[in-house]
């Protein structure tokens, strides 16, 4: 995984946390849900990148 992908995923997760917290504070359930969705999306992308990294390592070091 490239460093850029790691940074993008971390940024998406952080923005999701901010949105979720803002939604909680302002009692905006839609904003809170969007924040949770952003976090889930970032986690899914990160998991996919981790699988790619693991596969690369397996094929590099059989």
Beta strands, then each sheet from edge to edge (+ up, - down):
end
